[in-house]
């Protein structure tokens, strides 16, 4: 373990500390225990003098049923790695301040998370905020004298607001949509608070959206990337979707708002642009603002374009008008002449650059991996992270087209293991195209033998099947358990152009389902595939896929595993919260009889094919999943049992759309393989 001197490490002797587990593999197999033992590296931050990198590593404690992140630092070349903190509560969102002399971060102070600072060696920790509702995020101004703090404000009415004489009443009075969102009842929304900072205390805290019933950042995924300071620290851009209730529920139209500190005036910079506008970033000289922009209102998986605005003229330019892929993340090159960006492209996720002068796109870094995070050092060097289906995030530097690995957080674990192999396969589709399909094979695979297989159905529905690493849907773990994994980039996934990506909208059970079956039919021809023992699994839209395939697979599959899936699209339309999603993807409400797209979506719902179900199915769901309610899973399970189909259901009362708690995660993995082994490995299951 990499440790600084004892005196430099902040510690809390009273609370249990989560450290790297002492993992030993008895047989060199990548197991559930190995997966849970891995350290999870968080986004690197380059110091102002460009000499050091600040980053975090999280480990999980199965015993405590929680994870914890501590902070580390290393030289820009990866040398001199040392640990700064060793505490019982995670340090989050850490950044350099005061020219690199100190570090600011979030951690708990009592029950609430607050903003803290410490010296760059980890000493002299102290909280500098004491906001009643805590701090969810922060961003310091370039001159260090101001900070924007994200903190929740009260939003909805409580029973006591209406009837103060009923202090124990718990009823929620609801008169509009968006009363729930992903995994929470909407009783609070985040607001940006501007404050002065003198190095030791935060003062003069004001809500720059005072009395506005809108959120910034946007729930559930928005963070400090929703804010940008001008280089002179005089202006702040924030992202907000200034809508409430039903208007909010049916729209993705967010905008960039420029707040002037001197006048307190707010200007909408993207008025008239109808889709998501997010991730603002001032150019180093302050002459331009760049951001990500989607064109269509109500379409969350639209092409994410890179826009820039000339601040002097107000002229807006789509830099990616001639580039047919969607962008995930942007950062200015320090020379101000180009932007770095990350985008899915042909099954992987490289780093690119684009010139603001001639819109030329160049590949900066690529490989059989996915890059994530952008921390430019200078015009030639970039700090980033990447991962693949075979290893989690590590920190890398990129210079002159060469990629150098700087951290090896999990080397001790992977050195003990024999990992699977990944092959790229081009599969013919039913409409005459070719589909990139990843095949993940067990370690030491003997192709003279036959192996059971598992079709992976991606969720989203428009999330890439690139070289992603997942702690839930982990292909390396599945393959290490003796399965060949078939992971197709079916229609509706990014990285293959906007037409390929958009095809699925309004056509959930169409060409993309034929793509799934094409991948299975192509791969099962191999002599090393046990064609009688192929399963299908997936979550969210992948769960929908499993439910739909259960009634339309012509006995291709021997078992199914569905997590958080849509079973009944009519019920889903009225159960979900973000109605723009249901309107765009399903085509509109089921009662619109004159709408052929909507009618097809609801008439081709998985529940309408239950009479054909004949294959064992495992259903899992979280009760805090307000995106796709657990009732969807319960309906599917009940239908299977009423049909006499072997079925098992696992409901997690304390999980949402994802299974996150360590012990629940282990339980889910064990149940996954128990079910798969029972039906796909006859005579071998435990």
C-alpha positions in Angstrom: 0.0 0.0 0.0 1.3 3.5 -0.9 1.5 5.6 2.3 2.8 9.0 3.2 4.4 9.5 6.6 2.1 9.0 9.5 2.2 12.6 10.5 1.0 13.7 7.0 -2.0 11.4 7.0 -5.3 12.6 8.5 -6.8 9.8 10.5 -9.7 9.2 12.8 -8.8 6.6 15.4 -12.4 6.3 16.6 -14.0 5.1 13.4 -13.2 2.0 11.4 -10.9 2.6 8.4 -11.5 0.9 5.0 -8.1 0.0 3.5 -7.1 -2.1 0.6 -8.2 -5.7 1.4 -5.5 -8.4 1.7 -6.7 -10.4 -1.3 -5.2 -13.7 -2.2 -6.5 -15.8 -5.1 -6.3 -19.6 -4.4 -6.7 -20.7 -8.0 -6.0 -17.6 -10.2 -9.6 -17.2 -11.2 -11.3 -13.8 -11.4 -14.0 -14.1 -8.8 -16.7 -12.0 -7.2 -14.4 -11.5 -4.2 -11.6 -10.3 -6.6 -14.0 -7.9 -8.2 -15.0 -6.4 -4.8 -11.4 -6.1 -3.7 -10.4 -3.8 -6.6 -9.5 -0.2 -5.9 -11.5 2.3 -7.8 -9.5 5.2 -9.1 -11.2 8.6 -9.3 -10.6 11.5 -11.7 -7.1 13.0 -11.7 -6.5 16.7 -11.1 -3.3 18.4 -12.3 -1.7 20.9 -9.9 -1.4 24.6 -11.0 2.4 24.3 -11.4 1.8 21.2 -13.6 4.1 19.1 -11.4 1.7 16.9 -9.5 -1.6 14.9 -9.9 -4.2 14.6 -7.2 -6.5 11.6 -7.3 -8.6 9.3 -5.2 -8.9 5.6 -4.6 -12.0 3.9 -3.2 -12.2 0.5 -1.6 -15.2 -1.4 -0.3 -15.7 -3.1 3.0 -18.1 -6.0 2.8 -18.2 -6.2 6.6 -19.2 -2.5 6.9 -21.3 -2.6 3.8 -19.9 0.7 2.5 -17.1 2.1 0.4 -14.6 4.8 1.2 -12.4 7.1 -0.9 -9.0 8.4 0.3 -6.8 10.9 -1.5 -3.4 10.3 -3.1 -0.9 12.4 -4.9 2.0 11.7 -7.4 4.4 13.5 -9.6 3.3 14.3 -13.2 5.3 11.4 -14.5 3.7 8.9 -12.1 6.7 8.8 -9.6 6.5 9.6 -5.9 3.0 8.2 -5.3 1.9 8.7 -1.8 -1.3 8.6 0.3 -2.6 11.8 1.8 -5.6 10.8 3.8 -6.7 7.7 5.8 -10.1 8.5 7.2 -13.5 6.8 7.9 -15.4 9.2 5.6 -14.7 9.7 1.9 -13.0 12.7 0.6 -14.8 13.7 -2.6 -14.4 16.3 -5.4 -10.8 17.2 -4.3 -9.0 20.1 -6.1 -5.9 22.2 -5.7 -6.3 25.7 -4.3 -4.0 28.6 -3.5 -1.6 27.8 -6.3 -1.3 24.2 -5.1 -0.4 25.0 -1.5 -3.7 23.5 -0.2 -6.4 21.1 -1.3 -10.1 21.6 -1.0 -12.5 18.7 -0.8 -15.9 17.5 0.5 -16.4 15.2 3.5 -18.7 14.8 6.4 -18.8 17.1 9.4 -21.3 15.4 11.6 -24.3 14.3 9.6 -23.8 16.6 6.6 -21.1 16.8 4.0 -19.2 20.2 4.1 -16.4 21.9 2.3 -13.0 21.3 3.9 -9.4 22.4 3.2 -6.0 21.0 4.2 -2.4 21.5 3.3 -1.0 19.8 0.2 0.7 17.2 2.4 -2.7 16.2 4.1 -2.1 18.1 7.3 -4.2 20.8 9.1 -7.6 19.7 8.0 -10.5 21.9 8.8 -14.1 22.5 7.6 -14.8 25.9 6.1 -18.5 25.7 5.7 -21.4 24.8 8.0 -24.4 25.0 5.7 -27.5 23.6 7.4 -28.2 21.2 4.5 -24.6 20.5 3.6 -22.6 20.9 0.4 -23.0 18.6 -2.6 -20.4 20.2 -4.8 -18.2 23.3 -5.2 -16.1 25.3 -7.7 -13.6 28.0 -6.8 -13.1 31.1 -8.9 -9.8 31.3 -10.8 -8.6 34.0 -8.4 -9.5 31.9 -5.4 -11.6 34.6 -3.7 -15.0 33.2 -4.5 -16.6 29.8 -4.5 -19.9 28.5 -5.8 -21.5 25.9 -3.4 -24.2 23.5 -4.4 -26.7 22.9 -1.5 -30.3 21.7 -1.5 -33.3 23.9 -0.8 -36.8 22.9 0.3 -39.1 22.3 -2.6 -42.4 20.5 -1.9 -44.9 21.0 0.8 -44.9 18.7 3.9 -48.0 17.6 5.8 -47.0 20.0 8.5 -46.9 22.9 6.1 -50.6 22.3 5.4 -51.7 21.1 8.9 -49.3 22.2 11.6 -51.5 20.5 14.2 -50.6 17.0 12.7 -46.9 16.7 13.6 -46.8 13.0 12.9 -48.7 13.0 9.6 -46.6 11.6 6.7 -48.9 12.1 3.7 -47.5 13.8 0.6 -49.9 16.2 -1.1 -49.1 16.1 -4.9 -50.7 18.4 -7.5 -48.2 18.1 -10.4 -45.8 15.8 -12.1 -42.1 15.2 -11.2 -42.9 14.4 -7.6 -40.4 11.6 -7.8 -37.1 11.3 -9.7 -34.9 8.2 -10.2 -34.7 7.1 -6.5 -36.1 9.9 -4.4 -39.3 11.8 -3.6 -38.6 15.4 -4.7 -38.7 17.3 -1.5 -35.5 19.3 -2.1 -33.7 20.6 -5.2 -30.1 21.8 -5.5 -29.3 25.5 -5.9 -25.9 27.3 -6.5 -24.8 29.5 -3.6 -22.1 32.1 -4.2 -19.7 32.9 -1.3 -16.6 34.8 -0.5 -13.5 32.8 0.6 -10.6 34.2 2.5 -8.6 31.0 2.8 -10.0 30.0 6.2 -13.8 30.7 6.1 -16.6 31.0 3.7 -18.8 34.1 4.2 -21.5 36.2 2.5 -23.3 33.2 1.1 -26.1 34.1 -1.3 -28.4 32.0 -3.4 -28.0 33.2 -7.0 -31.3 31.6 -7.9 -33.1 33.0 -4.9 -36.9 32.2 -5.0 -36.5 30.3 -8.3 -38.2 26.9 -8.2 -35.6 25.3 -10.5 -32.7 23.1 -9.9 -29.0 23.6 -10.7 -27.2 21.3 -11.2 -29.9 19.1 -12.8 -30.9 15.9 -11.0 -29.9 13.1 -10.9 -26.5 13.2 -12.6 -25.5 16.9 -12.8 -22.4 18.0 -10.8 -19.8 20.8 -10.9 -19.4 20.3 -14.6 -22.6 22.4 -14.7 -20.6 25.5 -13.7 -17.9 27.5 -15.3 -16.0 30.6 -14.1 -14.8 33.3 -16.5 -10.9 33.6 -16.3 -11.3 37.0 -14.7 -13.6 35.6 -11.9 -16.2 38.2 -12.7 -18.8 35.9 -14.2 -20.2 32.5 -13.6 -22.2 30.2 -16.0 -24.6 27.7 -14.6 -26.8 25.1 -16.2 -30.5 24.9 -15.4 -33.7 23.6 -16.9 -36.0 26.3 -15.7 -39.2 24.3 -15.7 -41.3 22.7 -13.1 -44.0 20.0 -12.9 -45.4 18.7 -16.1 -43.3 21.2 -18.2 -40.2 19.7 -16.6 -41.4 16.2 -17.0 -41.9 16.5 -20.8 -38.8 18.5 -21.7 -35.0 18.2 -21.9 -34.5 21.9 -22.7 -31.8 23.1 -20.4 -29.9 26.3 -20.9 -26.7 28.1 -20.0 -27.2 31.1 -17.7 -24.5 33.8 -17.3 -24.5 35.4 -13.9 -22.6 38.7 -13.5 -21.2 39.1 -10.0 -21.1 42.9 -10.1 -24.6 43.6 -11.4 -26.2 40.3 -10.2 -27.8 40.1 -13.7 -28.5 36.8 -15.3 -28.5 36.2 -19.1 -29.7 33.1 -21.0 -26.9 32.3 -23.4 -28.7 29.5 -25.3 -32.2 30.8 -25.5 -33.9 29.2 -28.6 -31.7 26.1 -28.5 -34.2 23.4 -27.7 -32.4 20.4 -26.3 -29.9 19.8 -23.5 -27.2 22.4 -23.2 -24.6 21.4 -20.7 -20.9 21.3 -19.7 -19.9 25.0 -20.2 -16.2 25.9 -20.4 -14.6 29.3 -21.0 -11.6 29.4 -23.3 -8.3 30.2 -21.5 -8.4 33.8 -22.8 -12.1 34.2 -22.0 -13.0 35.0 -25.6 -15.1 31.9 -26.2 -17.5 29.7 -24.3 -17.7 26.0 -25.4 -20.5 23.6 -24.3 -22.3 20.4 -25.3 -25.6 20.8 -27.0 -28.4 18.5 -28.3 -30.8 19.7 -31.0 -34.1 18.2 -30.1 -36.3 18.8 -27.0 -37.3 15.5 -25.3 -34.5 13.4 -26.8 -31.8 12.5 -24.2 -29.7 10.4 -26.5 -29.5 13.0 -29.3 -26.1 13.7 -30.9 -24.2 15.8 -28.4 -22.6 18.5 -30.4 -19.7 20.8 -29.5 -20.8 24.5 -29.7 -18.7 27.5 -29.2 -19.9 31.1 -28.8 -17.8 34.2 -29.6 -18.4 36.3 -26.5 -17.7 39.6 -28.3 -20.2 38.9 -31.2 -22.5 36.3 -29.7 -22.0 34.1 -32.8 -22.6 30.4 -32.1 -20.8 27.7 -34.1 -21.4 24.0 -34.2 -17.8 22.6 -34.5 -19.1 19.1 -35.0 -21.6 19.8 -37.7 -19.6 17.5 -40.1 -18.6 14.9 -37.5 -21.3 12.2 -37.1 -20.7 11.0 -33.6 -21.9 12.1 -30.1 -19.5 13.7 -27.7 -19.2 12.8 -24.0 -16.8 15.3 -22.5 -14.8 18.4 -23.5 -11.8 20.4 -22.2 -10.0 23.3 -23.7 -6.4 22.8 -24.9 -4.4 25.4 -22.8 -3.3 27.1 -26.1 -7.0 28.0 -26.7 -6.8 26.9 -30.3 -8.6 23.6 -29.9 -10.7 21.4 -27.6 -10.0 17.9 -26.4 -13.0 15.7 -26.4 -14.0 12.1 -25.7 -16.5 10.2 -27.9 -17.7 6.7 -28.6 -16.3 5.6 -31.9 -16.6 2.2 -33.6 -16.8 0.2 -30.4 -14.1 2.1 -28.4 -13.9 5.5 -26.8 -10.8 7.5 -27.9 -9.7 11.0 -27.1 -9.9 13.5 -30.0 -9.1 17.2 -30.6 -11.0 19.6 -32.7 -9.7 22.9 -34.1 -11.9 26.0 -33.5 -10.5 27.5 -36.7 -11.2 24.8 -39.3 -13.1 22.2 -37.3 -10.5 19.5 -38.1 -10.8 16.4 -35.9 -7.7 14.5 -34.9 -7.3 11.4 -32.8 -5.2 12.1 -29.7 -5.3 8.7 -28.0 -6.9 5.4 -28.8 -6.7 1.7 -28.2 -8.8 -1.3 -27.3 -10.1 0.7 -24.3 -12.4 3.5 -23.2 -10.8 6.8 -22.2 -12.6 8.9 -19.5 -11.7 12.3 -18.0 -9.6 15.1 -19.5 -7.0 17.0 -17.5 -4.8 19.0 -19.9 -1.3 19.8 -18.7 -0.1 22.0 -21.6 -0.5 22.0 -25.4 1.2 18.7 -25.7 0.4 16.6 -22.6 -2.9 15.3 -21.3 -3.7 13.4 -18.1 -6.6 11.0 -18.5 -7.9 7.6 -17.4 -8.8 4.5 -19.3 -10.3 1.1 -18.8 -11.4 -1.9 -20.8 -13.4 -5.1 -20.4 -10.4 -6.6 -18.7 -9.3 -3.9 -16.2 -10.8 -0.9 -14.3 -9.7 2.7 -14.5 -6.1 3.6 -14.1 -4.5 7.0 -14.7 -2.5 7.6 -17.9 -0.6 10.4 -19.6 -0.8 11.1 -23.3 1.9 13.0 -25.2 2.7 13.0 -28.9 0.3 10.1 -29.5 2.0 7.9 -26.9 0.0 6.7 -23.9 1.9 6.0 -20.6 0.3 4.3 -17.6 1.0 6.2 -14.4 -0.9 4.2 -11.8 -1.1 0.4 -11.2 -3.5 0.4 -8.3 -4.7 -3.2 -8.9 -1.6 -4.8 -10.2 -1.1 -7.0 -7.1 -4.6 -8.5 -7.7 -4.4 -8.9 -11.5 -0.9 -10.4 -11.2 -2.5 -13.4 -9.4 -5.2 -13.9 -12.0 -5.6 -15.5 -15.4 -7.9 -13.1 -17.3 -10.3 -13.8 -20.2 -9.6 -12.7 -23.8 -11.7 -10.3 -25.9 -12.2 -10.6 -29.7 -13.9 -8.3 -32.1 -16.3 -9.9 -34.6 -18.3 -8.3 -37.4 -21.7 -10.0 -37.6 -24.0 -9.6 -40.7 -27.4 -8.2 -39.9 -30.8 -9.0 -41.4 -30.8 -5.6 -43.3 -27.4 -6.2 -45.0 -25.2 -4.3 -42.6 -22.3 -5.4 -40.3 -22.5 -5.1 -36.6 -19.4 -5.0 -34.3 -19.8 -7.6 -31.6 -17.5 -8.3 -28.8 -16.8 -11.9 -27.8 -15.4 -12.4 -24.4 -13.9 -15.8 -23.8 -13.0 -17.7 -20.7 -9.3 -17.9 -19.5 -7.4 -20.7 -21.1 -10.3 -21.5 -23.3 -9.9 -24.9 -25.1 -11.7 -24.5 -28.5 -11.9 -28.3 -28.8 -14.5 -28.2 -26.0 -18.0 -26.6 -25.9 -18.9 -23.7 -23.7 -22.2 -22.2 -22.6 -22.8 -18.7 -23.8 -24.6 -15.6 -22.6 -26.1 -12.8 -24.8 -25.6 -9.4 -23.1 -28.5 -7.0 -23.9 -27.4 -3.4 -23.3 -29.6 -0.8 -21.4 -30.0 2.9 -22.0 -31.4 2.1 -24.5 -28.7 4.1 -26.2 -25.6 3.4 -24.1 -22.5 2.1 -25.8 -21.2 -1.4 -25.7 -17.6 -0.2 -25.9 -14.7 -1.3 -23.8 -16.5 -0.5 -20.6 -15.7 -1.8 -17.2 -18.7 -2.4 -14.9 -18.9 -3.6 -11.3 -22.3 -5.1 -12.0 -22.3 -6.3 -15.6 -18.7 -7.4 -15.6 -17.8 -9.4 -18.7 -14.5 -10.6 -17.3 -16.2 -12.0 -14.3 -18.9 -13.7 -16.4 -16.3 -15.2 -18.8 -14.1 -16.3 -15.8 -17.1 -18.3 -14.6 -16.9 -20.4 -17.8 -19.2 -18.5 -20.2 -18.6 -17.1 -23.6 -20.2 -13.6 -23.6 -21.8 -12.2 -26.8 -22.0 -8.4 -26.6 -23.3 -6.9 -29.8 -23.4 -3.2 -30.7 -27.0 -3.6 -31.9 -29.0 -0.8 -33.4 -29.6 2.1 -31.1 -26.0 2.4 -29.7 -23.7 5.4 -30.1 -20.3 5.2 -31.9 -21.6 4.2 -35.3 -23.2 7.4 -36.5 -26.5 9.2 -35.8 -28.6 7.0 -38.0 -27.5 3.8 -36.3 -28.0 5.4 -32.9 -31.4 6.8 -33.6 -33.0 3.7 -35.1 -34.3 2.4 -31.8 -36.4 5.4 -30.9 -40.0 4.4 -31.3 -38.9 0.9 -32.3 -37.9 -0.9 -29.2 -38.8 -4.4 -30.5 -37.7 -3.9 -34.1 -34.3 -4.1 -35.9 -32.3 -4.1 -32.7 -34.0 -7.3 -31.6 -33.2 -8.8 -35.0 -29.6 -7.7 -34.4 -29.5 -9.6 -31.1 -30.7 -12.7 -32.8 -28.2 -12.3 -35.6 -25.3 -12.1 -33.1 -26.5 -15.3 -31.4 -27.1 -17.2 -34.6 -23.7 -16.2 -36.0 -21.7 -17.1 -32.9 -23.4 -20.3 -32.0 -22.2 -21.8 -35.3 -18.8 -22.0 -33.8 -17.9 -25.6 -32.7 -16.9 -24.3 -29.2 -20.3 -23.0 -28.4 -22.9 -25.2 -26.7 -25.8 -24.1 -28.8 -28.3 -25.8 -26.5 -27.1 -23.8 -23.5 -27.2 -20.1 -24.3 -28.7 -17.5 -21.9 -29.7 -13.9 -22.3 -29.3 -11.1 -19.7 -29.6 -7.4 -19.3 -30.9 -4.4 -17.3 -33.3 -1.5 -17.9 -33.9 -1.6 -21.6 -31.7 -4.7 -21.5 -34.3 -6.1 -19.1 -37.0 -5.1 -21.6 -35.0 -7.0 -24.2 -34.9 -10.1 -22.1 -38.7 -10.0 -21.4 -39.4 -9.5 -25.1 -37.0 -12.2 -26.2 -38.6 -14.6 -23.7 -41.7 -14.6 -26.0 -39.9 -14.3 -29.3 -36.8 -16.5 -29.3 -37.8 -19.7 -31.0 -36.1 -21.7 -28.4 -32.7 -20.2 -28.9 -32.2 -19.6 -25.2 -32.1 -21.9 -22.2 -32.5 -19.3 -19.5 -33.1 -15.6 -18.9 -31.9 -13.0 -16.3 -33.6 -9.6 -16.3 -32.8 -6.7 -13.9 -34.9 -3.5 -13.6 -36.6 -4.2 -17.0 -39.8 -2.9 -18.6 -42.3 -5.7 -18.8 -45.5 -3.7 -19.6 -45.0 -0.6 -21.7 -48.5 0.7 -21.0 -47.9 0.6 -17.3 -44.4 2.0 -17.8 -45.7 5.0 -19.6 -47.7 6.1 -16.6 -45.3 4.8 -13.9 -42.1 6.5 -15.0 -41.2 10.1 -14.1 -39.3 11.8 -17.0 -42.2 11.8 -19.5 -40.0 13.2 -22.3 -38.2 9.8 -22.3 -41.4 7.8 -22.6 -42.8 10.2 -25.3 -39.7 10.1 -27.4 -38.8 6.4 -27.0 -42.3 5.0 -27.1 -43.8 7.5 -29.5 -46.4 9.0 -27.2 -49.2 7.9 -24.9 -51.0 4.6 -25.5 -54.4 6.4 -25.7 -53.4 8.2 -28.8 -55.0 5.8 -31.2 -54.1 7.9 -34.3 -50.4 7.6 -33.5 -49.0 4.5 -35.3 -45.6 4.7 -33.6 -47.1 4.7 -30.1 -49.6 2.0 -31.0 -46.8 -0.2 -32.3 -44.8 0.4 -29.1 -47.6 -0.7 -26.8 -49.0 -3.5 -29.0 -45.5 -5.0 -29.1 -45.0 -4.9 -25.4 -43.2 -7.9 -23.8 -46.3 -8.7 -21.7 -48.3 -9.4 -24.8 -46.1 -12.5 -25.5 -46.4 -14.2 -22.1 -48.4 -17.0 -23.7 -45.2 -18.0 -25.5 -43.0 -18.0 -22.4 -41.4 -21.4 -21.8 -37.9 -20.7 -20.5 -36.6 -20.3 -16.9 -36.2 -16.7 -15.9 -34.6 -14.8 -12.9 -36.1 -11.4 -12.2 -34.3 -8.8 -10.0 -35.3 -5.2 -9.1 -34.8 -2.5 -6.5 -37.8 -0.9 -4.7 -36.2 2.6 -4.8 -36.2 2.4 -8.6 -38.6 5.2 -9.6 -37.4 5.1 -13.2 -38.8 1.6 -13.8 -40.9 0.6 -10.8 -40.3 -2.7 -9.1 -43.9 -3.6 -10.0 -42.6 -4.2 -13.6 -40.4 -7.0 -12.3 -43.2 -8.3 -10.0 -45.6 -8.5 -13.0 -43.0 -10.5 -15.0 -42.3 -12.9 -12.2 -46.0 -13.4 -11.5 -46.7 -14.0 -15.2 -43.9 -16.6 -15.4 -45.2 -18.5 -12.3 -48.8 -18.4 -13.5 -47.6 -19.9 -16.8 -45.8 -22.7 -15.0 -42.4 -21.4 -16.1 -39.5 -21.9 -13.6 -38.9 -18.4 -12.1 -37.2 -16.7 -9.2 -37.4 -13.1 -8.1 -35.1 -11.0 -5.9 -36.4 -7.6 -4.7 -33.9 -5.3 -3.0 -35.9 -2.9 -0.7 -32.9 -0.5 -0.3 -31.6 -0.3 -3.9 -32.5 1.8 -6.9 -32.0 1.3 -10.6 -28.5 -0.1 -9.7 -27.5 -2.5 -7.0 -24.9 -0.4 -5.1 -24.4 -1.6 -1.5 -21.4 -4.1 -1.3 -23.3 -7.0 0.4 -26.3 -6.6 -2.0 -23.8 -6.5 -4.9 -22.2 -9.7 -3.8 -25.6 -11.3 -3.2 -26.7 -10.3 -6.7 -23.6 -11.7 -8.4 -24.0 -15.0 -6.5 -27.6 -15.3 -7.5 -26.8 -14.4 -11.1 -24.3 -17.3 -11.4 -26.4 -19.7 -9.3 -29.3 -19.3 -11.8 -27.1 -19.3 -14.9 -25.2 -22.4 -13.8 -28.4 -24.2 -12.9 -29.8 -23.9 -16.5 -26.7 -23.5 -18.7 -24.3 -26.0 -17.0 -26.3 -29.1 -16.5 -24.7 -31.4 -13.9 -22.2 -28.7 -12.9 -24.4 -26.3 -10.9 -24.0 -25.9 -7.2 
